[in-house]
């Protein structure tokens, strides 16, 4: 039970991290009319909220759109002083006076042909003929109607690597600095992030349901290969770059594509290993009495040791040769698949690996635990690839 609690905590943290620190994007401008817009300003301290500038030192707190008319409320002097380090700096520099500032704050109305500022709530309701202004946090409208998206560091790191690859491809003619290129590539990454998030959430929610009918019985002959393969596969990837001779015939722009192929074949070869091991064990299952636990353990240990060594060699060869050969062919042709194709192939290879875990296990709680370990290792690896 302790192992499951620890795993659930790790999964919960991973889900929280993806939601909180790998957000989709943040729009930076909300256009109210041709010459009036609200601009996002990032705070000086990470713990502070973003501010939304309407005009000089006047920041919007809430906003709504009533039949094409923008209505909003700005922060008061005291509210900004409490929440913004930048505003406190303006005060200390003598650039903002409380009395003068508060004359400019309050409610505002932006109509297609005119605008009003520094109104009271009653004045706004009277002008619009309504008692419900339906004001909401500006972030909601910024996300829905805003423009000029600003991507987080995670996505910027991904974009820089995609640009590096595609601008070197001889057949690729699109401007990699174009805004449409950014939106499309980030869209693919967002889709991938959301799919991984769904897999994590399903995995997290599976434990309470499966605990009703199953007990966790960890089998080391299945846990150890999952962990060992993570390190051996990573070592293979590193060594493949140290063997410089093959790279004399491959465009270096294809390095990221090689890593993607390597990741895909990690999933495939790991799944194949467990299917192979299950077939070997079932082959000898009938030869040993069910109650002879010691003999059964010795047999499993002997078979697993021999088969593991053989398959590890096969896995090493496959993980090096196949991705290298595919990368070489693409480099020689001077082409590459669309980004979305790599994501789709990866997801299918990952699901195949998970299906193999489920197929070899009668205890579905065990299979879920194996999937959790494999999935968390993969997330760690992907983050290292993108950030490094």
C-alpha contacts under 8 A as a table, 3 or more apart, distances in Angstrom:
res1	aa1	res2	aa2	distance
1	X	4	X	5.21
1	X	5	X	6.30
1	X	216	X	7.56
2	X	5	X	5.08
2	X	6	X	6.16
3	X	6	X	5.19
3	X	7	X	6.12
4	X	7	X	4.97
4	X	8	X	6.00
4	X	207	X	7.70
4	X	369	X	7.84
5	X	8	X	5.09
5	X	9	X	6.22
6	X	9	X	5.14
6	X	10	X	6.32
7	X	10	X	5.11
7	X	11	X	6.12
7	X	369	X	7.99
7	X	372	X	7.52
8	X	11	X	5.04
8	X	12	X	5.97
8	X	204	X	6.23
9	X	12	X	5.03
9	X	13	X	6.17
10	X	13	X	5.12
10	X	14	X	6.21
11	X	14	X	5.01
11	X	15	X	6.17
11	X	200	X	6.89
11	X	204	X	6.29
11	X	372	X	7.79
11	X	376	X	7.81
12	X	15	X	5.15
12	X	16	X	6.09
12	X	204	X	7.30
13	X	16	X	5.01
13	X	17	X	5.99
14	X	17	X	5.04
14	X	18	X	6.24
15	X	18	X	5.26
15	X	19	X	6.24
15	X	197	X	6.49
15	X	200	X	6.72
15	X	201	X	7.10
16	X	19	X	5.19
16	X	20	X	5.82
17	X	20	X	5.18
17	X	21	X	5.35
17	X	22	X	6.93
18	X	21	X	5.68
18	X	22	X	4.90
18	X	23	X	7.16
18	X	193	X	7.76
18	X	197	X	7.15
19	X	22	X	5.92
19	X	23	X	6.01
20	X	23	X	6.22
22	X	152	X	7.31
22	X	154	X	6.64
23	X	152	X	7.30
24	X	151	X	7.22
24	X	152	X	7.81
24	X	190	X	6.23
25	X	149	X	6.14
25	X	150	X	5.77
25	X	151	X	4.76
25	X	152	X	6.45
26	X	143	X	6.83
26	X	149	X	5.34
26	X	150	X	5.11
26	X	151	X	6.45
27	X	30	X	7.87
27	X	40	X	7.83
27	X	142	X	6.11
27	X	143	X	5.99
27	X	146	X	5.28
27	X	147	X	5.37
27	X	148	X	5.59
27	X	149	X	4.00
27	X	150	X	5.85
28	X	39	X	5.72
28	X	40	X	4.86
28	X	41	X	7.94
28	X	142	X	7.50
28	X	146	X	6.73
28	X	147	X	6.26
28	X	148	X	5.69
28	X	149	X	5.87
28	X	150	X	6.50
29	X	37	X	6.65
29	X	38	X	5.67
29	X	39	X	4.68
29	X	40	X	6.32
29	X	142	X	7.17
29	X	146	X	5.40
29	X	147	X	5.19
29	X	148	X	6.30
30	X	37	X	5.52
30	X	38	X	5.05
30	X	39	X	6.58
30	X	141	X	7.85
30	X	142	X	5.81
30	X	145	X	6.56
30	X	146	X	4.48
30	X	147	X	6.26
31	X	34	X	7.04
31	X	36	X	6.32
31	X	37	X	4.25
31	X	38	X	6.39
31	X	146	X	7.15
31	X	147	X	7.91
32	X	36	X	5.60
32	X	37	X	5.27
32	X	38	X	7.40
32	X	70	X	6.81
32	X	110	X	7.00
33	X	36	X	5.17
33	X	37	X	6.79
33	X	110	X	7.73
33	X	112	X	6.63
34	X	37	X	7.80
36	X	54	X	7.84
37	X	54	X	6.53
38	X	52	X	6.04
38	X	53	X	5.42
38	X	54	X	4.79
38	X	55	X	7.91
38	X	60	X	7.95
39	X	52	X	5.37
39	X	53	X	5.12
39	X	54	X	6.80
40	X	50	X	6.69
40	X	51	X	5.89
40	X	52	X	4.57
40	X	53	X	6.36
41	X	50	X	5.78
41	X	51	X	5.13
41	X	52	X	5.95
41	X	53	X	6.97
42	X	49	X	7.68
42	X	50	X	4.94
42	X	51	X	6.56
43	X	46	X	6.63
43	X	48	X	5.97
43	X	49	X	6.50
43	X	50	X	5.55
43	X	51	X	7.02
43	X	84	X	7.25
43	X	85	X	7.63
43	X	86	X	7.24
44	X	48	X	7.65
44	X	85	X	6.59
44	X	86	X	6.52
45	X	48	X	5.62
45	X	85	X	7.42
46	X	49	X	7.72
48	X	83	X	6.93
48	X	84	X	6.93
49	X	83	X	7.96
51	X	59	X	6.42
51	X	60	X	7.50
52	X	59	X	5.22
52	X	60	X	5.48
52	X	61	X	7.68
52	X	138	X	7.99
53	X	56	X	7.33
53	X	57	X	6.79
53	X	58	X	5.89
53	X	59	X	4.49
53	X	60	X	6.35
54	X	57	X	7.83
54	X	58	X	5.71
54	X	59	X	5.62
54	X	60	X	6.35
55	X	58	X	5.31
55	X	59	X	7.37
58	X	74	X	6.84
58	X	75	X	7.39
58	X	104	X	7.60
58	X	105	X	7.03
59	X	74	X	5.51
59	X	75	X	5.91
60	X	63	X	7.46
60	X	72	X	6.95
60	X	73	X	5.96
60	X	74	X	4.21
60	X	75	X	6.14
60	X	138	X	7.36
61	X	72	X	7.47
61	X	73	X	5.63
61	X	74	X	4.93
61	X	75	X	5.54
61	X	137	X	6.65
61	X	138	X	6.59
62	X	72	X	5.51
62	X	73	X	5.25
62	X	74	X	6.96
62	X	135	X	5.62
62	X	136	X	5.18
62	X	137	X	4.73
62	X	138	X	5.18
63	X	70	X	7.12
63	X	71	X	5.61
63	X	72	X	4.01
63	X	73	X	6.34
63	X	135	X	4.99
63	X	136	X	5.51
63	X	137	X	6.48
63	X	138	X	5.58
63	X	141	X	7.78
64	X	70	X	5.88
64	X	71	X	5.31
64	X	72	X	6.26
64	X	133	X	7.06
64	X	134	X	6.05
64	X	135	X	4.93
64	X	136	X	6.24
64	X	141	X	7.82
65	X	68	X	5.86
65	X	69	X	5.42
65	X	70	X	4.59
65	X	71	X	6.17
66	X	69	X	5.08
66	X	70	X	6.42
66	X	71	X	7.32
66	X	133	X	7.76
68	X	111	X	7.54
69	X	109	X	7.09
69	X	110	X	5.98
69	X	111	X	5.09
69	X	112	X	7.36
70	X	109	X	5.77
70	X	110	X	4.99
70	X	111	X	6.59
71	X	107	X	7.34
71	X	108	X	5.80
71	X	109	X	4.71
71	X	110	X	6.47
71	X	133	X	7.44
71	X	135	X	7.72
72	X	107	X	5.57
72	X	108	X	5.35
72	X	109	X	6.68
72	X	135	X	6.98
73	X	105	X	7.87
73	X	106	X	5.65
73	X	107	X	4.34
73	X	108	X	6.35
74	X	105	X	5.71
74	X	106	X	5.47
74	X	107	X	6.31
74	X	108	X	7.98
75	X	79	X	6.00
75	X	80	X	6.27
75	X	105	X	6.76
75	X	106	X	7.32
76	X	79	X	5.26
76	X	80	X	6.37
76	X	102	X	6.23
76	X	105	X	6.12
76	X	106	X	7.25
77	X	80	X	5.47
77	X	81	X	6.15
77	X	98	X	6.08
77	X	101	X	6.59
77	X	102	X	6.14
78	X	81	X	5.05
78	X	82	X	6.29
79	X	82	X	5.38
79	X	83	X	6.39
80	X	83	X	5.16
80	X	84	X	5.53
80	X	87	X	6.40
80	X	88	X	7.96
81	X	84	X	5.82
81	X	85	X	7.48
81	X	87	X	5.93
81	X	88	X	5.46
84	X	87	X	5.27
84	X	88	X	6.43
85	X	88	X	5.09
85	X	89	X	6.25
86	X	89	X	5.01
86	X	90	X	6.40
87	X	90	X	4.99
87	X	91	X	6.34
88	X	91	X	4.99
88	X	92	X	6.22
89	X	92	X	5.06
89	X	93	X	6.18
90	X	93	X	5.13
90	X	94	X	6.35
90	X	95	X	5.24
90	X	96	X	6.06
91	X	94	X	5.12
91	X	95	X	5.82
91	X	96	X	5.17
91	X	97	X	7.18
92	X	95	X	7.60
93	X	96	X	7.97
94	X	97	X	7.19
96	X	100	X	7.78
96	X	101	X	6.66
97	X	100	X	5.44
97	X	101	X	5.76
98	X	101	X	5.14
98	X	102	X	6.11
99	X	102	X	5.44
99	X	103	X	6.57
100	X	103	X	5.35
100	X	104	X	7.13
101	X	104	X	5.51
101	X	105	X	6.77
102	X	105	X	5.05
102	X	106	X	7.68
103	X	118	X	6.58
104	X	117	X	7.11
104	X	118	X	5.13
105	X	117	X	7.53
105	X	118	X	5.01
105	X	119	X	7.85
106	X	117	X	7.41
106	X	118	X	4.75
106	X	119	X	5.56
106	X	120	X	6.05
106	X	121	X	7.82
107	X	117	X	6.30
107	X	118	X	5.49
107	X	119	X	4.76
107	X	120	X	5.88
107	X	121	X	6.47
107	X	124	X	7.12
108	X	115	X	7.43
108	X	116	X	5.42
108	X	117	X	4.38
108	X	118	X	6.11
108	X	119	X	6.02
108	X	124	X	7.58
109	X	115	X	5.46
109	X	116	X	5.07
109	X	117	X	6.61
109	X	124	X	7.45
110	X	114	X	6.44
110	X	115	X	4.45
110	X	116	X	6.58
111	X	114	X	5.20
111	X	115	X	5.65
116	X	119	X	7.23
119	X	123	X	6.02
119	X	124	X	6.50
120	X	123	X	5.17
120	X	124	X	6.41
121	X	124	X	5.24
121	X	125	X	6.33
122	X	125	X	5.11
122	X	126	X	6.07
123	X	126	X	5.12
123	X	127	X	6.16
124	X	127	X	5.21
124	X	128	X	6.17
125	X	128	X	5.26
125	X	129	X	5.57
125	X	130	X	5.17
125	X	131	X	5.67
125	X	132	X	7.68
125	X	133	X	7.34
126	X	129	X	5.05
126	X	130	X	6.91
130	X	133	X	7.04
136	X	140	X	7.32
137	X	140	X	6.01
137	X	141	X	7.63
138	X	141	X	5.38
138	X	142	X	6.05
139	X	142	X	4.87
139	X	143	X	6.01
140	X	143	X	5.33
140	X	144	X	6.33
141	X	144	X	5.05
141	X	145	X	5.62
141	X	146	X	6.92
142	X	145	X	5.48
142	X	146	X	4.41
142	X	147	X	7.86
143	X	146	X	5.61
146	X	149	X	7.82
151	X	154	X	7.95
151	X	155	X	5.92
151	X	156	X	6.26
152	X	155	X	5.44
152	X	156	X	6.12
153	X	156	X	4.86
153	X	157	X	6.02
154	X	157	X	5.27
154	X	158	X	6.48
154	X	386	X	7.66
154	X	387	X	7.31
155	X	158	X	4.92
155	X	159	X	6.02
155	X	186	X	6.90
155	X	189	X	7.80
156	X	159	X	4.96
156	X	160	X	6.11
157	X	160	X	5.29
157	X	161	X	6.54
157	X	386	X	6.31
157	X	387	X	6.32
158	X	161	X	5.35
158	X	162	X	6.34
158	X	386	X	5.93
158	X	387	X	7.98
159	X	162	X	5.08
159	X	163	X	6.03
159	X	182	X	7.23
159	X	185	X	7.32
159	X	186	X	7.34
160	X	163	X	5.16
160	X	164	X	6.12
161	X	164	X	5.03
161	X	165	X	6.41
161	X	256	X	7.69
161	X	386	X	7.91
162	X	165	X	5.24
162	X	166	X	6.12
163	X	166	X	5.28
163	X	167	X	5.82
163	X	176	X	5.78
163	X	177	X	7.89
164	X	167	X	5.86
164	X	168	X	6.79
164	X	253	X	6.88
165	X	168	X	5.64
165	X	169	X	6.73
165	X	253	X	4.77
165	X	254	X	6.45
165	X	256	X	7.21
166	X	169	X	5.16
166	X	172	X	6.47
166	X	176	X	7.36
166	X	253	X	7.64
167	X	170	X	7.96
167	X	172	X	6.89
167	X	175	X	7.90
167	X	176	X	6.56
168	X	172	X	7.91
168	X	253	X	5.97
169	X	172	X	5.44
169	X	253	X	7.25
169	X	334	X	6.51
169	X	335	X	6.71
170	X	173	X	7.90
170	X	334	X	6.01
170	X	335	X	7.39
171	X	334	X	6.56
171	X	335	X	6.26
172	X	335	X	7.96
174	X	181	X	7.82
175	X	178	X	5.41
175	X	181	X	7.37
176	X	181	X	5.93
176	X	182	X	7.54
177	X	181	X	6.98
177	X	182	X	7.32
178	X	181	X	5.31
178	X	182	X	6.59
179	X	182	X	5.06
179	X	183	X	6.24
180	X	183	X	5.12
180	X	184	X	6.14
181	X	184	X	5.31
181	X	185	X	6.14
182	X	185	X	5.37
182	X	186	X	5.90
183	X	186	X	5.23
183	X	187	X	5.85
184	X	187	X	4.95
184	X	188	X	6.45
185	X	188	X	5.19
185	X	189	X	6.46
185	X	339	X	7.45
186	X	189	X	4.95
186	X	190	X	6.01
187	X	190	X	5.04
187	X	191	X	6.19
188	X	191	X	5.13
188	X	192	X	6.28
188	X	339	X	7.32
188	X	340	X	6.08
188	X	343	X	7.79
189	X	192	X	4.98
189	X	193	X	6.07
190	X	193	X	4.97
190	X	194	X	6.07
191	X	194	X	5.15
191	X	195	X	6.15
192	X	195	X	5.13
192	X	196	X	6.21
192	X	343	X	6.71
193	X	196	X	5.19
193	X	197	X	6.10
194	X	197	X	4.87
194	X	198	X	6.18
195	X	198	X	5.09
195	X	199	X	6.31
196	X	199	X	5.07
196	X	200	X	6.19
197	X	200	X	5.09
197	X	201	X	6.16
198	X	201	X	5.11
198	X	202	X	6.11
199	X	202	X	5.22
199	X	203	X	6.08
200	X	203	X	5.06
200	X	204	X	6.03
200	X	375	X	7.97
201	X	204	X	4.95
201	X	205	X	6.07
202	X	205	X	5.18
202	X	206	X	6.06
203	X	206	X	5.24
203	X	207	X	7.27
203	X	368	X	6.79
203	X	371	X	7.85
203	X	372	X	6.90
204	X	207	X	6.22
205	X	208	X	6.36
205	X	209	X	7.30
206	X	209	X	5.47
206	X	210	X	6.09
206	X	368	X	7.47
207	X	210	X	5.20
207	X	211	X	5.91
207	X	365	X	7.02
207	X	368	X	7.59
208	X	211	X	5.33
208	X	212	X	7.01
209	X	212	X	5.83
209	X	213	X	7.87
210	X	213	X	5.72
210	X	214	X	5.87
210	X	364	X	7.17
210	X	365	X	5.78
211	X	214	X	5.15
211	X	215	X	6.35
211	X	365	X	7.10
214	X	363	X	6.72
214	X	364	X	7.50
214	X	365	X	6.19
215	X	363	X	7.96
215	X	365	X	6.91
216	X	363	X	7.95
216	X	365	X	6.01
216	X	366	X	5.74
217	X	366	X	6.47
218	X	223	X	7.39
218	X	366	X	6.47
219	X	222	X	5.62
219	X	223	X	6.33
220	X	223	X	4.89
220	X	224	X	5.56
221	X	224	X	5.84
221	X	225	X	6.85
221	X	304	X	7.33
222	X	225	X	5.76
222	X	226	X	6.69
222	X	274	X	7.82
222	X	370	X	7.93
223	X	226	X	5.38
223	X	227	X	6.54
223	X	370	X	6.78
224	X	227	X	5.27
224	X	228	X	5.89
225	X	228	X	4.89
225	X	229	X	5.68
226	X	229	X	5.37
226	X	230	X	6.46
226	X	270	X	7.73
226	X	370	X	7.82
226	X	373	X	7.75
226	X	374	X	6.57
227	X	230	X	5.29
227	X	231	X	6.90
227	X	374	X	7.84
228	X	231	X	5.46
228	X	232	X	6.13
229	X	232	X	4.98
229	X	233	X	5.55
229	X	270	X	7.64
230	X	233	X	5.43
230	X	234	X	6.25
230	X	377	X	7.14
231	X	234	X	5.11
231	X	235	X	6.16
232	X	235	X	4.99
232	X	236	X	6.19
233	X	236	X	5.03
233	X	237	X	6.34
233	X	266	X	7.12
233	X	316	X	7.44
233	X	319	X	7.53
234	X	237	X	5.06
234	X	238	X	6.33
235	X	238	X	5.12
235	X	239	X	6.06
236	X	239	X	5.12
236	X	240	X	6.03
236	X	316	X	6.90
236	X	319	X	7.43
236	X	320	X	6.91
237	X	240	X	5.20
237	X	241	X	6.95
237	X	259	X	7.64
237	X	262	X	7.44
237	X	320	X	7.54
238	X	241	X	5.60
238	X	242	X	6.78
239	X	242	X	4.91
239	X	243	X	6.38
240	X	243	X	5.39
240	X	244	X	7.81
240	X	320	X	6.83
241	X	244	X	6.22
241	X	247	X	7.95
243	X	246	X	7.02
243	X	247	X	7.91
244	X	247	X	5.36
244	X	248	X	6.81
245	X	248	X	5.45
245	X	249	X	7.78
246	X	249	X	5.81
246	X	250	X	6.92
247	X	250	X	4.86
247	X	251	X	7.29
247	X	252	X	7.24
248	X	251	X	7.89
249	X	328	X	7.35
250	X	254	X	7.26
250	X	327	X	7.55
250	X	328	X	5.71
250	X	331	X	5.81
250	X	332	X	7.39
251	X	254	X	5.77
251	X	255	X	7.85
251	X	331	X	5.99
252	X	255	X	5.52
253	X	256	X	7.20
254	X	257	X	5.12
254	X	258	X	6.25
254	X	327	X	6.76
254	X	331	X	6.87
255	X	258	X	5.02
255	X	259	X	6.37
256	X	259	X	5.05
256	X	260	X	6.33
257	X	260	X	5.02
257	X	261	X	6.30
257	X	327	X	6.83
258	X	261	X	5.14
258	X	262	X	6.13
258	X	323	X	5.86
258	X	324	X	6.51
258	X	326	X	7.92
258	X	327	X	5.62
259	X	262	X	4.92
259	X	263	X	6.20
259	X	323	X	7.94
260	X	263	X	5.09
260	X	264	X	6.28
260	X	342	X	7.34
261	X	264	X	5.10
261	X	265	X	6.22
261	X	323	X	5.09
261	X	326	X	7.88
261	X	327	X	7.94
262	X	265	X	5.26
262	X	266	X	6.15
262	X	319	X	6.08
262	X	320	X	7.58
262	X	323	X	5.57
263	X	266	X	5.04
263	X	267	X	6.80
263	X	346	X	7.60
264	X	267	X	5.49
264	X	268	X	6.62
264	X	345	X	7.31
264	X	346	X	5.31
264	X	349	X	6.03
264	X	350	X	7.57
265	X	268	X	4.86
265	X	269	X	5.86
265	X	318	X	7.74
265	X	319	X	6.17
265	X	323	X	7.58
265	X	349	X	7.71
266	X	269	X	5.48
266	X	270	X	6.03
266	X	319	X	6.83
267	X	270	X	5.33
267	X	271	X	6.18
267	X	349	X	5.60
267	X	350	X	5.51
267	X	352	X	7.49
267	X	353	X	5.51
268	X	271	X	5.28
268	X	272	X	6.19
268	X	349	X	5.88
268	X	350	X	7.65
268	X	352	X	7.10
268	X	353	X	6.26
269	X	272	X	4.98
269	X	273	X	6.12
269	X	315	X	6.14
269	X	318	X	7.80
269	X	319	X	7.90
270	X	273	X	5.13
270	X	274	X	6.69
270	X	353	X	6.65
271	X	274	X	5.52
271	X	275	X	6.45
271	X	352	X	6.85
271	X	353	X	4.36
271	X	354	X	7.44
271	X	355	X	7.98
271	X	356	X	5.32
271	X	357	X	7.21
272	X	275	X	5.15
272	X	276	X	6.03
272	X	353	X	7.89
272	X	356	X	7.57
273	X	276	X	5.09
273	X	277	X	6.14
273	X	311	X	6.83
274	X	277	X	5.01
274	X	278	X	6.11
274	X	356	X	6.72
274	X	357	X	7.13
274	X	360	X	7.17
275	X	278	X	5.23
275	X	279	X	6.37
275	X	356	X	6.35
275	X	359	X	7.95
275	X	360	X	6.75
276	X	279	X	5.26
276	X	280	X	6.35
277	X	280	X	5.14
277	X	281	X	6.23
277	X	304	X	7.25
277	X	307	X	7.34
278	X	281	X	5.23
278	X	282	X	6.12
278	X	360	X	6.19
279	X	282	X	5.21
279	X	283	X	6.18
280	X	283	X	5.21
280	X	284	X	6.99
280	X	303	X	7.75
281	X	284	X	5.59
281	X	285	X	6.11
281	X	300	X	7.06
281	X	303	X	7.59
282	X	285	X	4.89
282	X	286	X	7.65
283	X	286	X	7.35
284	X	287	X	5.47
284	X	288	X	7.35
285	X	288	X	6.10
286	X	289	X	7.32
288	X	292	X	7.06
288	X	295	X	7.44
288	X	296	X	6.65
289	X	292	X	5.42
290	X	293	X	7.09
290	X	296	X	7.93
292	X	295	X	5.55
292	X	296	X	6.16
293	X	296	X	5.05
293	X	297	X	6.09
294	X	297	X	5.13
294	X	298	X	6.25
295	X	298	X	5.10
295	X	299	X	6.12
296	X	299	X	5.11
296	X	300	X	6.15
297	X	300	X	5.13
297	X	301	X	6.08
298	X	301	X	5.09
298	X	302	X	6.13
299	X	302	X	5.20
299	X	303	X	6.05
300	X	303	X	5.25
300	X	304	X	5.75
301	X	304	X	5.25
301	X	305	X	5.97
302	X	305	X	5.26
302	X	306	X	6.36
303	X	306	X	5.35
303	X	307	X	5.99
304	X	307	X	5.20
304	X	308	X	5.55
305	X	308	X	5.23
305	X	309	X	6.33
306	X	309	X	5.48
306	X	310	X	6.49
307	X	310	X	5.12
307	X	311	X	6.00
308	X	311	X	5.22
308	X	312	X	5.84
309	X	312	X	5.15
309	X	313	X	6.44
310	X	313	X	5.36
310	X	314	X	6.47
311	X	314	X	4.84
311	X	315	X	5.90
312	X	315	X	4.97
312	X	316	X	6.10
313	X	316	X	5.13
313	X	317	X	6.35
314	X	317	X	5.19
314	X	318	X	6.13
315	X	318	X	5.08
315	X	319	X	5.87
316	X	319	X	5.23
316	X	320	X	6.21
317	X	320	X	5.34
317	X	321	X	5.79
317	X	322	X	7.96
318	X	321	X	5.38
318	X	322	X	5.47
318	X	323	X	7.86
319	X	322	X	6.17
319	X	323	X	6.48
320	X	323	X	6.10
320	X	324	X	6.12
321	X	324	X	5.12
321	X	325	X	5.89
322	X	325	X	5.10
322	X	326	X	6.17
323	X	326	X	5.19
323	X	327	X	6.03
324	X	327	X	5.14
324	X	328	X	6.01
325	X	328	X	5.01
325	X	329	X	6.22
326	X	329	X	5.18
326	X	330	X	6.33
327	X	330	X	5.21
327	X	331	X	6.05
328	X	331	X	5.05
328	X	332	X	6.07
329	X	332	X	5.14
329	X	333	X	6.21
330	X	333	X	5.17
330	X	334	X	5.84
330	X	335	X	5.48
330	X	336	X	5.98
331	X	334	X	4.87
331	X	335	X	6.57
331	X	336	X	7.99
337	X	341	X	6.32
337	X	342	X	7.18
338	X	341	X	5.40
338	X	342	X	7.12
339	X	342	X	5.50
339	X	343	X	6.72
340	X	343	X	5.13
340	X	344	X	6.21
341	X	344	X	5.15
341	X	345	X	6.13
342	X	345	X	5.21
342	X	346	X	6.04
343	X	346	X	5.10
343	X	347	X	6.20
344	X	347	X	5.22
344	X	348	X	6.27
345	X	348	X	5.22
345	X	349	X	6.13
346	X	349	X	5.09
346	X	350	X	6.10
347	X	350	X	5.06
347	X	351	X	6.14
348	X	351	X	5.09
348	X	352	X	6.05
349	X	352	X	4.98
349	X	353	X	6.32
350	X	353	X	5.15
350	X	354	X	6.37
351	X	354	X	4.99
351	X	355	X	6.08
352	X	355	X	5.04
352	X	356	X	6.32
353	X	356	X	5.12
353	X	357	X	6.55
354	X	357	X	5.10
354	X	358	X	6.40
354	X	371	X	6.12
355	X	358	X	5.04
355	X	359	X	5.97
356	X	359	X	4.96
356	X	360	X	6.30
357	X	360	X	5.64
357	X	361	X	6.53
357	X	367	X	5.47
357	X	370	X	7.03
357	X	371	X	7.08
358	X	361	X	5.37
358	X	362	X	7.74
358	X	364	X	6.57
358	X	367	X	5.21
358	X	368	X	7.67
359	X	362	X	7.68
361	X	364	X	6.28
361	X	366	X	7.02
361	X	367	X	5.97
363	X	366	X	5.50
363	X	367	X	6.72
364	X	367	X	4.92
364	X	368	X	6.15
365	X	368	X	5.08
365	X	369	X	6.27
366	X	369	X	5.07
366	X	370	X	6.30
367	X	370	X	5.12
367	X	371	X	6.22
368	X	371	X	5.05
368	X	372	X	6.21
369	X	372	X	5.05
369	X	373	X	6.43
370	X	373	X	5.25
370	X	374	X	6.24
371	X	374	X	5.12
371	X	375	X	5.85
372	X	375	X	5.12
372	X	376	X	6.07
373	X	376	X	5.38
373	X	377	X	6.26
374	X	377	X	5.25
374	X	378	X	6.22
375	X	378	X	5.05
375	X	379	X	6.26
376	X	379	X	5.15
376	X	380	X	6.31
377	X	380	X	5.19
377	X	381	X	6.27
378	X	381	X	4.99
378	X	382	X	6.11
379	X	382	X	5.17
379	X	383	X	6.13
380	X	383	X	5.30
380	X	384	X	6.27
381	X	384	X	5.14
381	X	385	X	6.27
382	X	385	X	5.09
382	X	386	X	6.25
383	X	386	X	5.22
383	X	387	X	5.98
384	X	387	X	5.27
384	X	388	X	5.65
385	X	388	X	5.40
